């Protein structure tokens, strides 16, 4: 019950922000096309701050072991998602937006508040692993899928501000350098904007789509079921079979931070990138909204199965 209340509160907060973005367009204050400006701010300013801020942690042997453990688990989870989506794409004829909806999750926005409430502040650091792995893949694999005509442009990828931020953040962490309060506090404030900005973007992007197309179109639920039910169940079964939680003494709780990220709704950044690459941002936003609504039911169920089975 506590988990359900926490989830409901977080999702309702995000939806109120989404509604504000929706109303800004509907009342004529902004145009849906203006959301591209927000996409630029989110992708090239806020996300780099999130990355660097996630590495500003106290680096102890226990934290190191936990981070390596969750890093390996995060890489494995993404490989499984990509491989599964590749198989599903052939049988279900998934388009690129649907594939990315299944692969990439909203682990950055929803997971941290849940970890704090369920496990405590000391476990928040382990959410960094999933976020970093996903960001690297978003700026390589995801961008390639959205713009396949260009192929992999490694120079463009390596010089991307988000990849550079990952390198800077990792160096700061390994050298145990903490940013000065003014600079670190500024980056932390910017990082906290990722949730609100992502939901404003989604609300603006979906403003020109009839609501019946969001909830009444049967095709939308294919990606929803894959993202919220099938993928989490695959991960849960593999955790049970492999027994990886026994690797660390606190493995069950530490791995839960990765599992929480695996069961969240679709990633808001995919909508931002779809907007930047002039893809179907409205459909991406539709799936983002629909997976977020449905996650009110699916996430508590998946967490319950984890607690009972693992």
C-alpha positions as CSV (number, residue, x, y, z in Angstrom):
1,X,0.0,0.0,0.0
2,X,2.8,2.4,0.9
3,X,4.4,1.8,-2.5
4,X,1.2,2.4,-4.3
5,X,0.7,5.7,-2.5
6,X,4.3,6.9,-3.2
7,X,3.9,6.0,-6.9
8,X,0.5,7.6,-7.2
9,X,1.8,10.8,-5.6
10,X,4.8,11.0,-7.9
11,X,2.9,10.3,-11.0
12,X,0.1,12.8,-10.1
13,X,2.7,15.5,-9.6
14,X,4.2,14.8,-13.0
15,X,0.8,14.7,-14.6
16,X,-0.1,18.1,-13.2
17,X,3.0,19.6,-14.8
18,X,2.1,17.8,-18.1
19,X,-1.3,19.4,-17.9
20,X,0.3,22.8,-17.5
21,X,2.3,22.3,-20.7
22,X,-0.9,21.0,-22.5
23,X,-2.9,24.1,-21.4
24,X,-0.1,26.5,-22.4
25,X,-0.7,25.4,-26.0
26,X,-4.4,25.0,-25.8
27,X,-4.8,28.5,-24.5
28,X,-2.7,29.9,-27.3
29,X,0.2,31.1,-25.1
30,X,2.6,28.8,-27.0
31,X,2.6,26.6,-30.0
32,X,3.2,22.8,-30.0
33,X,6.3,23.5,-32.2
34,X,7.7,25.6,-29.4
35,X,8.4,22.4,-27.5
36,X,11.5,22.0,-29.7
37,X,13.1,24.8,-27.7
38,X,12.4,22.9,-24.5
39,X,13.9,19.8,-26.1
40,X,17.2,21.7,-26.7
41,X,17.3,23.0,-23.1
42,X,16.5,19.5,-21.7
43,X,19.0,17.6,-23.9
44,X,21.9,20.1,-24.0
45,X,21.7,21.8,-20.6
46,X,19.7,19.9,-18.0
47,X,20.9,16.4,-18.9
48,X,24.6,17.2,-18.7
49,X,23.9,18.6,-15.2
50,X,22.1,15.4,-14.2
51,X,25.1,13.3,-15.4
52,X,27.7,15.3,-13.6
53,X,25.6,15.6,-10.4
54,X,25.0,11.8,-10.4
55,X,28.8,11.3,-10.0
56,X,29.2,13.7,-7.0
57,X,29.2,10.9,-4.4
58,X,31.4,9.7,-1.5
59,X,33.5,7.0,-3.1
60,X,34.0,4.1,-0.5
61,X,34.9,0.4,-1.2
62,X,31.3,-0.5,-0.4
63,X,29.9,2.1,-2.8
64,X,32.5,1.0,-5.4
65,X,31.4,-2.7,-5.2
66,X,27.8,-1.7,-5.4
67,X,28.3,0.6,-8.3
68,X,30.2,-2.1,-10.2
69,X,27.5,-4.6,-9.5
70,X,24.7,-2.2,-10.6
71,X,26.7,-1.1,-13.6
72,X,27.0,-4.7,-14.8
73,X,23.3,-5.3,-14.1
74,X,22.3,-2.1,-16.0
75,X,24.4,-3.1,-19.0
76,X,22.9,-6.6,-19.0
77,X,19.4,-5.2,-18.7
78,X,19.8,-2.9,-21.7
79,X,21.3,-5.7,-23.8
80,X,18.3,-7.8,-23.0
81,X,15.9,-5.0,-23.8
82,X,17.6,-4.3,-27.2
83,X,17.7,-8.0,-28.1
84,X,14.1,-8.6,-27.1
85,X,12.9,-5.6,-29.0
86,X,14.7,-6.8,-32.1
87,X,12.9,-10.1,-31.9
88,X,9.5,-8.4,-31.1
89,X,10.0,-5.9,-34.0
90,X,9.9,-8.7,-36.6
91,X,6.8,-10.4,-35.2
92,X,4.9,-7.3,-34.1
93,X,6.2,-4.9,-36.8
94,X,7.2,-2.3,-34.3
95,X,8.2,1.1,-35.7
96,X,11.2,3.0,-34.4
97,X,9.3,5.0,-31.8
98,X,7.7,1.9,-30.4
99,X,11.0,0.1,-30.2
100,X,12.7,3.0,-28.3
101,X,9.7,3.1,-26.0
102,X,10.3,-0.5,-25.0
103,X,14.0,-0.2,-24.7
104,X,14.5,3.1,-22.8
105,X,12.8,3.8,-19.4
106,X,12.1,6.8,-17.3
107,X,14.5,5.6,-14.6
108,X,15.9,9.0,-13.8
109,X,12.7,10.8,-12.9
110,X,10.7,8.3,-11.0
111,X,13.3,6.0,-9.4
112,X,15.2,8.4,-7.1
113,X,12.1,9.4,-5.1
114,X,11.1,5.7,-4.8
115,X,14.6,4.6,-3.7
116,X,14.6,7.3,-1.0
117,X,11.2,6.2,0.3
118,X,11.7,2.4,0.0
119,X,15.4,1.9,0.8
120,X,16.7,5.2,2.2
121,X,19.1,7.9,1.0
122,X,22.2,5.8,1.0
123,X,20.9,3.7,-1.9
124,X,20.3,6.6,-4.2
125,X,23.9,6.5,-5.4
126,X,23.3,3.2,-7.1
127,X,20.7,4.7,-9.4
128,X,23.7,6.5,-11.1
129,X,24.7,3.2,-12.8
130,X,21.5,2.8,-14.8
131,X,21.3,6.5,-15.7
132,X,24.9,6.5,-17.0
133,X,24.5,3.3,-19.1
134,X,21.2,4.5,-20.5
135,X,22.6,8.0,-21.4
136,X,25.5,6.4,-23.3
137,X,23.1,4.2,-25.2
138,X,20.7,7.1,-25.9
139,X,23.5,9.1,-27.5
140,X,24.7,6.2,-29.6
141,X,22.1,3.5,-30.2
142,X,19.0,5.7,-29.8
143,X,20.2,8.6,-31.9
144,X,21.3,6.1,-34.6
145,X,17.9,4.6,-34.7
146,X,16.2,8.0,-35.0
147,X,18.5,9.1,-37.8
148,X,19.8,6.0,-39.6
149,X,20.5,7.9,-42.8
150,X,23.6,9.4,-41.1
151,X,24.9,6.1,-39.7
152,X,27.2,6.2,-36.7
153,X,29.2,9.4,-36.7
154,X,31.6,8.6,-33.9
155,X,33.2,12.1,-33.9
156,X,29.8,13.7,-33.4
157,X,28.9,11.2,-30.7
158,X,32.2,11.6,-28.7
159,X,32.0,15.4,-28.9
160,X,28.4,15.4,-27.7
161,X,28.0,17.4,-24.6
162,X,26.3,14.5,-22.7
163,X,29.1,12.1,-23.5
164,X,31.7,14.7,-22.5
165,X,29.7,15.2,-19.2
166,X,29.9,11.4,-18.5
167,X,33.7,11.6,-18.9
168,X,34.0,14.7,-16.7
169,X,31.7,13.2,-14.1
170,X,33.6,9.9,-14.0
171,X,36.9,11.7,-13.6
172,X,35.6,13.8,-10.8
173,X,34.3,10.7,-9.0
174,X,37.4,8.6,-9.4
175,X,39.6,11.4,-8.3
176,X,37.2,12.1,-5.4
177,X,36.9,15.8,-6.4
178,X,33.8,17.5,-5.2
179,X,32.7,20.6,-6.9
180,X,32.6,23.9,-5.0
181,X,29.3,24.7,-3.3
182,X,28.2,27.4,-5.7
183,X,29.0,25.4,-8.8
184,X,27.8,22.1,-7.4
185,X,24.7,23.6,-6.0
186,X,23.9,25.2,-9.4
187,X,24.3,21.9,-11.2
188,X,22.1,20.2,-8.5
189,X,19.4,22.8,-9.0
190,X,19.5,22.3,-12.8
191,X,19.3,18.5,-12.3
192,X,16.1,18.9,-10.4
193,X,14.5,20.4,-13.4
194,X,14.6,17.2,-15.5
195,X,11.2,15.9,-14.3
196,X,9.3,19.2,-14.7
197,X,10.9,20.0,-18.1
198,X,10.3,16.6,-19.4
199,X,6.6,16.6,-18.5
200,X,6.1,20.2,-19.9
201,X,7.6,18.9,-23.1
202,X,5.3,15.9,-23.2
203,X,2.2,18.1,-22.5
204,X,3.1,20.5,-25.3
205,X,3.9,17.7,-27.8
206,X,0.7,15.9,-27.1
207,X,-1.5,19.0,-27.2
208,X,-2.4,18.6,-30.9
209,X,-3.2,14.9,-30.5
210,X,-6.9,14.0,-29.7
211,X,-7.1,12.3,-26.3
212,X,-9.0,9.4,-27.8
213,X,-6.0,8.7,-30.0
214,X,-4.0,8.3,-26.7
215,X,-6.3,6.0,-24.8
216,X,-8.6,4.4,-27.4
217,X,-6.1,3.4,-30.1
218,X,-5.4,-0.4,-29.6
219,X,-2.0,-0.2,-31.2
220,X,-0.7,2.0,-28.5
221,X,-1.1,-0.8,-25.9
222,X,1.4,-3.1,-27.7
223,X,4.4,-1.0,-26.7
224,X,2.8,-0.4,-23.3
225,X,2.5,-4.1,-22.5
226,X,6.0,-4.8,-23.7
227,X,7.5,-2.0,-21.7
228,X,5.6,-2.4,-18.4
229,X,4.9,-6.1,-18.2
230,X,6.9,-8.3,-20.5
231,X,10.3,-6.7,-20.1
232,X,10.1,-6.4,-16.3
233,X,9.0,-10.1,-16.1
234,X,11.9,-11.2,-18.3
235,X,14.4,-9.3,-15.9
236,X,12.7,-10.8,-12.8
237,X,12.9,-14.4,-14.2
238,X,16.6,-13.9,-15.0
239,X,17.4,-12.5,-11.6
240,X,15.7,-15.5,-10.0
241,X,17.4,-18.1,-12.3
242,X,20.9,-16.6,-12.0
243,X,20.8,-15.8,-8.2
244,X,22.9,-12.7,-8.8
245,X,21.6,-11.0,-5.6
246,X,23.9,-13.4,-3.6
247,X,27.0,-11.8,-5.0
248,X,26.9,-9.0,-2.4
249,X,25.7,-9.2,1.1
250,X,23.1,-6.5,0.5
251,X,22.6,-7.6,-3.1
252,X,18.8,-7.8,-3.0
253,X,18.3,-4.2,-2.0
254,X,21.1,-2.9,-4.2
255,X,19.8,-4.8,-7.3
256,X,16.3,-3.4,-6.5
257,X,17.6,0.0,-7.6
258,X,18.2,-1.3,-11.1
259,X,15.0,-3.3,-11.1
260,X,13.0,-0.2,-10.3
261,X,14.5,1.5,-13.3
262,X,13.6,-1.5,-15.5
263,X,9.9,-1.3,-14.6
264,X,9.3,2.4,-15.1
265,X,7.4,4.0,-18.0
266,X,8.9,5.1,-21.3
267,X,11.8,7.6,-21.3
268,X,11.1,11.3,-21.6
269,X,14.3,11.9,-23.4
270,X,13.2,9.8,-26.4
271,X,10.4,12.4,-27.0
272,X,13.0,15.2,-26.8
273,X,15.2,13.5,-29.4
274,X,12.3,12.6,-31.6
275,X,11.5,16.3,-31.6
276,X,15.1,17.3,-32.4
277,X,15.3,14.8,-35.2
278,X,11.9,15.7,-36.6
279,X,10.4,12.3,-36.0
280,X,6.9,11.5,-34.6
281,X,7.3,13.3,-31.3
282,X,3.5,13.3,-30.8
283,X,3.4,9.5,-31.0
284,X,6.4,9.2,-28.7
285,X,4.7,11.6,-26.2
286,X,1.4,9.6,-26.5
287,X,3.3,6.4,-25.5
288,X,5.1,8.3,-22.7
289,X,1.8,9.4,-21.3
290,X,0.1,6.1,-21.6
291,X,2.9,4.1,-20.1
292,X,3.0,6.6,-17.2
293,X,-0.7,6.2,-16.5
294,X,-0.6,2.4,-16.7
295,X,2.5,2.2,-14.5
296,X,0.3,3.2,-11.5
297,X,-1.0,-0.4,-11.7
298,X,2.0,-2.3,-13.0
299,X,4.9,-0.9,-10.9
300,X,3.4,-1.9,-7.5
301,X,2.7,-5.3,-8.9
302,X,6.2,-5.8,-10.2
303,X,7.8,-4.6,-6.9
304,X,5.5,-7.0,-5.0
305,X,6.6,-9.9,-7.2
306,X,10.3,-8.9,-6.6
307,X,9.8,-8.8,-2.8
308,X,8.0,-12.2,-2.8
309,X,10.1,-14.1,-5.3
310,X,13.7,-12.7,-5.0
